Amino acid sequence: MKVVCTKACSILLLLAFYAAVSVRAQTLVTPNAQQAGPVKGIVKDKNGAAIPGVTIRVKNTSSGTTTGPSGEFSLNLPEGRDTLIFSYLGYVTREIKAGTQSSLNVVLESSESQLEQVVVIGYGTQRKRDLTGAISSVKGEDLAAQPVQTPTQAAQGRIAGVQVIASGQPNSQPQIRVRGTGSVLAGANPLYVVDGVLTDDIRNISTADILTMDVLKDASAAIYGVRAANGVIIITTRKGKAGKPQVRYDANVGFRQASNLVKMADRSQYIAYLADVSPSKDPVNNPYVYNGTTDWYDAVLRDAFQMNHNISVSGGSEKGTYYLSGGYIAEDGIITTNNFKRFTFRANNDINITDQLKFVSQLSFSRATTRDVELGDTYRNLYRAAPIVKAEEGGRYGNTSGWGNVGNPLLALNKRNDGRQENRIQGNVALEYSPVSFLKFRSGFNADLKYGNDRIYNYKYLNDDVTFLVAGGNQQNPNSKLVREEYRTQGWVWDNTVTFDKAFNKHSLTVLAGSVTEGFYTTSLKGTRINVPESPDLWYLDLGNPDVQSTISNTGDKYARQSFVGRVNYGYDSRYLLSASIRADGSSKFRQKWGYFPTVGAGWVISSEGFMKEQKLFDFLKLRGSWGILGNDNIPTNAFRAITSIDLPYIFNNTITVGGAIKDIKDPDLKWESTTQYDVGFEFNMLNSRLSGEVDYYNKKTKDALVIVNTPALLGDQDNSYITNAASFKNEGYEISLNWKDKITEDLRYTIGGNITFNKNELTGLNGGQALLGGNVGQQSFVTRTDNGHAVGTFYVRNALGVFKDQAEIDNYKDKNGKVIQPGAAPGDLKYEDHNGDGSIDDNDKIYAGSFQPKCFFGFNLGLNYKEFDLGASFYGNAGNKIYNGKKAYRFDDADNIEASYAGKRWTASNPSGTDPRIISSSTPASTYFIESGTYLRLNNLTLGYTLSPKTLKAIGISNFRVYVTFQNLFTLKKFSGFSPELPGGTVDDANSTNNKSGILDAGIELSAYPTTRTFALGVNVSF
């Protein structure tokens, strides 16, 4: 497979390069090629304004052009062809028969409802009004308008049913949930399809290159089979249009800063607190303190500069089109040593070899470089570090660990150098052959190649007075250490399809059939050495000491799939709609290779019925429904193959003999997860298309979900666990989307839109009977428990009823038999519910206390246009979920800092009415005291822009010029007392939780999360 992939990728690169050169050459050489029947004209809207960029195609041919800046066009009609098709995003497509006319004046009417919009449905496209499935779309312009790195982050709050949980860390990948969480071990993020390339990560894509983002939320995603259970996000990038070259430049420059920082106690508050909880400590005269007045946020954080530039050139002729772009992002992290840079390049080309044969290619390259990848402990220690110890002075550091506190966060950053560089190539080449207008054969090959390396270097330093202001403590690194890792992944897909698309009388029929072959390979080589020299030029493993602390590991995976797909879409009079599809997937990951994933859908355009003609309320009304089965096979290839460890010595007949043992037990009948989904929805336009909306009900049931279950030790396997299909989940909910567009005057227009999703998540079956544990918060152990009847990652803790005010309250807290329930408690300790009524407090009293899964999440946006000015605002939030504030646990160490608000609310002998518990040196069990509301509302984006008028643009000879100022995450309304209510998971050390490989079970735990950042930027969009 490696050889095949390498050869295929070489061919891919050569073809893409040839395409770019040949299209440009044809554009320069043949724009004036003579054809019979010249025709010219102008395209305007109903108000008489010219529309530039309208696509004009000669029907039943590949010939065409686009309108210029003033709406003008000119082209030659081939012999016997005189029907032109005019299409433009947001306008109703028109067909006009030119006849003998040599000049045309064309008027396009706005399609406010976007019913004529074409969406991508997987191996094809379809008008939105003809869809039977729940598919939502976002325009590329809406994504590119925000100063964020990833397209999915820009989509937050814009699509009903799609939850986006983002981190402020540069180059981090947001967590995406499409209609809830339906898997644990196999992951819950959606599949991405970028110009036909199947991938799990789109951080390499510039938002400026995106034309549309279409989200397949329901059974319509089943066309992608075993990779579709979590939804499918299809991204279509921009292409060139026939006509003169168009140059576009987009840029924004600004800065980011940490938002929602928790105010910590200052020097005076901390000393007063120490006098109460640890009188033996004398900070005034302690040698480690040196009269520090440190704000650790100021010592480590900064206002971070960022810039984003993207330039593109596009154009073409009747022989083909091209789109070339380059982008550059440079972003400093809010931590002083953190930064991120990314360069992107894209070349999209279409070549019309003949009227029936077309060559298509898309090629992208990106290089991303990140400094300081792992920063969780830094944020944890910023919260804990004592403010009475200096951060740094004269090149030496304050000794926080000598004081009995955590290590100095600034020292930890400066004595560690992390770096990652990743190169990625994605490409797709295809031949499309249409022997007749209604039949198209397509053969395409695409590849996704990723090559990267990680480096971690820990400098040598000792706890002496060379490093610290005062020697001592336990923060030191006696030996330098280098960790190097190189990895690569190679994925490729070869798909072959034939599409029949024909309209006759009132009937329309589209039939798709095809095959898909996939291959994937990944490998990683990692090594460590100590005592490697400090000079970056000498950071090689061979220059370190090969002792017992040296390690080397080599991991990888390889698999393949063979699939067959089929789909039928039928419509009668654009009123009655039917669709059905089937996909058969054969996967090398399972012994039972084949799975089948059908879907059916139906739609009824009620507004087209005769009995609706007299009513004036609805302009469009459609009822649709769908059902289908989707799959998920996202597990390692060897999950069903048992492995034997060899060369194991054992005693037989009083002699040491070499033998073997079963390393782990495997389930030979392992199979993919299967999700059955039902969907019923309404779509409508009303009040002269000013109000549009969609309402959906969905029900997703996942069975045969993959989990790891424990095995008895007597079975003899070393791992004592195995993967099997033992769980089932349910996600049920509603989605509502509404949009209102109107005008007050011709110069003043406004839009109001929003969406809300209600989702109930539940584990409905656990055949192994063993609850899934996660969220290992230090000495508090696991704080989430996923069990029957509860949501994924539900918090499972003791119920804290408050704080004991005095000894009398402790003595009076008795069970029904008069037994004191917490005899070992002291005033100021937490009071726990005796949930099982046995007269004592232990783990048997734990309760289910909510989860990070919200009851609803929502987004809404406002837009206002007045002449050349535009103002836009978008909001996002969720409600009804819980967050576990793990940082609170660090209060119970008398050397750690405390929150400023806690200083006045904690119980003390002089403040017996305090609502927070006293500080104690022992661990405080996990309880509802640490659980807070996760409800929040955030102003995601606020943008004010100004666009030059058409008159001014014409005078200076450019087609568009816009400047804007934008704010991202301007403010957040929340109840949570921690840094950020967005906690995607994966930040907790769950080494003992075998089912939490993707961080799903620890989502919603605030422990080491990177804070959300606030961004201010100035931007410009120029086209000419």
Steps between C-alpha positions, in 0.01 A plus 500: 500500500789737579644460148160544338431811706840652421459446126145624504595814688782569255254475213261725692762773537606479135143518375416795725812687385418424135145621556610833644745564216273386219194691623702819527649439156159438346363810668771712347494341157138424421267760654410632154440164339234548231166325538180534295235739634643778718269634773554768762295674766471617856358339817323709765281447803139617519616839629718555195831443676760309300599157635867407449616139515182336365576157351368463144497155344391383157250224569612142431862612447795591717534843335438811709624821654431741787385859515753776553506773767215687327291190436605477135571177316594376155539150361468294183221249468596160356317383190146394581510617862309817591374449860690676778481419872564791741576410863631692798497430872193656658309542171252282314666311214364599155504330161475736198480401137712745301359405160624749244560775755853629524438712810320404823386695804457246781332564835555260790267493797633457851435167668474620857416154629799343324268224376681500169833462680693191397639295788748212497345171610790257455609389152264756353297818548135590534281808530411574861128509417526139371673355807334232711773506766614742770793680339615844614737735319726791587650736245875536485467879534339456842789281616780718363361812668623387843861520630527131591730222382263215419182486288309302763571761766363767266183290457420501872137595558408513130363146450220340698595162641873566480676571828848654477716504814815699440823561690700820502827315435660577160452223241265303722222301335149578627285215620201453270180318591231450235176417680665382818757245612438147380834330560775484760791285390457555125482878527213740441637758256354514146656399171629785283492489122708773333455506123452124515793435738390311812672619817458548875673839528453826304735730689713518184231685305480878471147631555557743210516202261163356602199545274245305707479272801216246485416288804324165457328456836254219444483172309612676180854452635461122456646533150836503685427173685724401790640850540168686516349429843616832648387709204685621192629851431564561129720793404514630146785737420493780248551460127581740223248646258540557130604857430788730572722428803353606836731579790372492857687597817365441852689593815448578865745604769433524872572363843360247744481500876379259765140554604307391809811467715424403858611773739741350753586617851771766520786510749302646791200266453730199474695588818174549692380164376827331608470643849171311538577169335874457564622715790834316500589659166666840523498653151646829614832352612509188286813496279307371196257792490721805448200731544346402168184667373454285192201497269578174324270583212707810426821299534405238240220636279510770234294677237571282199545635148338324205470552127329317218566561128349326198536586132341324205503524122225341292373506146481292187346462161260269323777240507538498875524692825755537777513615862833553676536624857758541772444570868708579806398506866730607783358491849669542835349313791396689810772306685837663436669198341204384289456579129360357180570556130335348195556535127245369251492465122212386280458434126157407364470443126239388248603416142241442229688254279195473274136594535443161661824438692624706793809468721463628859771545759527647848831514682587656835814519709540628855785530747417568864757573769409515868714590801398362842232246426417377851415786736242354738723483808603862449143621537441273795804641679416863418188440704690342788826698524546706818494879439756568774783337302673698228476364147852597391772749586837551339480180297414284803159371596288514811495162670131420532565130564738590782209682659304175479305607194490384138796557270565848363287519180731750329802277559310196374425682175850635444671169574294302251489533123219323314456519127298337226516533125246337274489494119182396329405438139144439390402451140238369267512433127209378292377443147136575422348373176150594381420327169149650521363781715325270748781249559833555675781258577752609762823340620691678774802434716573700814767485766562647843868492604633626831861511615603647833746504783479588869781611724513547876819619666525539878800705610718394791471709816547437871329631811807708588564873527609514135142429394307637797516807719524255789605136460276213604166348414428217258477684166800384302604299196842338567530370142402665176260291296411489132189335356472476122212355302442475128170388354325472169158401377392416147140463398365459149163443336415394146134550412321421175142612444244527224212746529178507299318835534195559282182705512204401283158662511435548875736225606861533610726204567860483622670163541851453640704179510865450579783339686747639754838353593690638801837442658662644813842470661652673801823455692685674778856467630579653840817505707639664817852564630638689800801731527459638148695829454308826543578648159200456265746408225592192703151374584549149364435176685842356416669780696336395826582222743358158406416397859197341662299820466524482121194366321390427147158409367355435158126486443274499198184380335389396152161415357291505183137519396309401189157653453211518258246782496167565335243777524170593332332840519157541342274801480158556350409857410754621762224409744539135598857396581649157565858391567673178591861394531705199599865458582683173551829529687763230528757584769827325583453604865259216566479129445141551386596728215176630355238741628201652322368850556165587337301823516165618366341844497186670380387858457173677428502861378162592644513855365486364143162339555191654345329554835790730606471742208248733665686539830751784536687395814742237367717556194653156546416212733654155494464194720783248487611187681789255490621174650834331471782298654850642542824345622817571698815286472750742654712248694845346442536224244617232744207541741365153416835318471643336812871559563738259671806611697799272446836438670338493843690282751313262726593198717411157368631183664734710718652654188466854363334466163415763238135515405223735400183652640190662363563873525138593461165344425320626189144475377515323162141605424576870543311726257432863424271719707158546342279810532138506386360849454150632438429858399182697430517865403320802358652771282317821426516849352225741588394865498643566155811297585597736779474218755656160433567208727537131569372281783632146549441211737767231506560172678844335486551155647848350505543131567808277516701796631863408564626506859778333696381255764706332769568126511565279802871449574451122491461519123873559473522806273748769598281802425194371692267675255378488141300703248149380425160622378335544837324837520215694345418871499207721414488864391157652453417860438359794311657766279349836415648753257338836418620787281337835433611739224340834432566862412391821667601717204689421180821600678428333834470120513523257788507129578423305817568130520545228755490132577455286807549127558353294781677168546464222754795262520476164675683172537221247439690175530822363644517130436818451699332653804808709582449876516750711306718716725686818409626835624782393729548816710805414710422363845130545434527214247235464227222758512291387198304179465316404183232245579157387384242777499753784524680729259856439385747637755248554780662624821480245779590652836390549857222752560630795701223660705702795623753579772481405867476830689596364841542184705136499601394464138737202460364335812141550388555352153374148574332214320160355590661290774659799667853424374721799416560478126831690479664455841847585368397834353605838638330839472559636151500156337260408223178328601409204278167329438466146630341398176463128570391557859753266664614760756847560356659692213695309235507437125170317524335838555598641161228640276469584131535878487460607137739496207678729254239405237279811471123480491512756220751705304427797279632776279351815356623780281409856412587692184448862401592666169475873442631619166870405500511407870435154645473385861478138608485317832484129579436330834540145626421319822362193669283426803421223743842338532746468788872562543736342752737766634801281571717802582300549819661183635833685523355725768551217743876539509607771740788615278292557186344833415125554521248693298441854619127433534567196718709703745187667633258206470694218668406374842722618787451519872439872455272442199284199598235596243747451212350302213828343382679231704809552708843416363630160604819324397334168416318426178135599477285235328334578168159652565237734364696783667727491194213491248378825349263611227638485147236733354647793311440753222788644301521782249698300249561773247428868448606656169462847353593544134503760224494420127580751231203590280474360143561849365824537693610147411449567132696825525804329654474188284441226759199276557483503882663671796385449857661585834373376832566478870405179680486368855497128580369371836437853619324391818353192669206487739546195722444362848813282498774641725788350301687608188279373218169313469627339178676183613530249215671228703830320468678723754474258793754223557278195462769236470281262700186567297535273199179627339602868502745487210340796323421711808124450474460386860685799652332777301383778729781472755694821563849402603762592242292668229645777284288813567276647236655800329356834392609632159504846344596538135497739205440351156472574132348324196615612157407360158608619156 
